[in-house]
Amino acid sequence: MKEKILATLFYILPHHAISWLMYGGARIRWVPLKNLIIRIYTNLNPVKMHEAVEEDMFAYESLNAFFTRALKPECRPLDKNEKNWICPVDGAVSQAQAIEDGRIFQAKGQQYSLLELLGGDEKLETIFRNGNFATLYLSPRDYHRIHMPTSGKLQHMQYIPGRLFSVASFVVENIPRLFARNERCVCYFETEQGPMAMILVGAINVSAMETIWHGLITSEAKRIKRFDYSDKNIELKRGEEMGRFNLGSTVIVLSTDKMKIADNIVAEAEVKLGQCLATPAEEQSADNG
């Protein structure tokens, strides 16, 4: 009951105003204040600095530079079977399972519409209607860069304005259709294993999302914006960085039924960038046979 009440408070919070205040604070470069902010942040959110390329937390020019830090490649080896899709982030599994006739499971019996999540794109909804999804939550202590689950060619991106509800588990469990209501960016790729969509979901304090081809994606737009890249030849390799969050949030990966979610990708499981996320359905069928 307490968590339900706390979650309900997010309805009245000025999401965007709070997030833009965080945006400014995270970019303070005055060294004494910047170092104090980083110290407070790491006390609240323990970070494994030995995994970072730059291990000195105070060497970063701002809090934003700190929590979008690069990791040493050897700390996140990629699954060796290149047919498998890899986990694109460090974090935890919120949910991962089959999409059932265009409905996606959120939490505790709650579902939301795939069509709504995709901003009303009926073509994409048809592609993924009976596929699979993995919803992956990044906490403030996690690595904040997002990588490609498999090699693919970018076809288009769609920015969808919305709310900035927290994506903490107790909020997700108590606010219906949260991921289809929050600000988000839908990135659609063609891959050797079929279509793939990566959906970057904004949240309170996540004051900006970025992709490597577009740069900063802000919440200034009041309507859906579509960017066509089908003739731009933007191809990204498996494991390559495709974007990042400023603070934590959520990534939703969509596949067709050609890929199946790995057995250990289950709700509340911790995940690391590079581990197996999904395997070809035909190989699973052969193993079962």
Steps between C-alpha positions, in 0.01 A plus 500: 500500500786737586666439162170560320461835674859600421455399137181706477694812602682482166178609329528848650878556483627747236697230317662711231590790730672265746682326218631823349625611842688171517628562147663824612631364829657198332704731276653723769876519436619714791737250653421530875125474445530240224717277720257537792210397275689195376596405855137519616386310193745212551417479870135449404575282197816287542686479170770247398762750391756229420288414194517852358759611245564800728502362854533839678143619557616859546676508163164534324403854405143469629256258657356435155844405366544273801181301464542466123855372552652240270581150625807292428401266213640194678251557786206422270590211265242426232321166474711292259212375284452786256153375406385580854381847589686649794370704788543869400545638853592431860192491720215275602220329313165663562314249280591282202267267314282459192284781367147364501286628214643850529494518880811536720511396864608779736460373858250335736240422237538836324545512124532774243453526126793444265336744255490771768862432596601546135321833471221364285730357229276224361771358270738442791219366715427237234868399483538443876140410588579138591873534563692535825610783726751566777456800730832587665529748787815705565544622856703814584803287593507316165703562186294742290608434143280288274644254249374302203361150574596397145635661186237697317417783260299791635181565304325768699460657844188644659495737795178479703438769765341402829516496877815429702374263767770325700578151370587363845331164554243623755385769256485260205283267708251773587467733199312340208652510149804685633740414216242600239443834677857611566713692251682253275706454189432204267798390291423245226773280348519229236730215607604157370260348756210718387355832619604644836378805690680663790283734703672747731255602772548827684428544870510768768857632543595343166530845357618390155545199280762478227570288193830499317339598168272777628664625817290646781128426486317755712143514625424838342287353221127481571419254223639181353805558280619243247851484353559289190846347466426232239727669245775602745679164521534514880622152596600409854682185605405260777621646831558848356367798696172634361400748768500596865285625785580785733415325827312171501195390306370211291568336164240277334627262231247360253555202269284291270434134578828416325676574829414356841589650837774302679386284791688701763355835389217511752340768715734651765810322365811717487656529157828621357581647163616223266325200653253303289159666476330295228576204276373401152168320531605239244796396715278465807261284298787281382625458858151405621467256212 
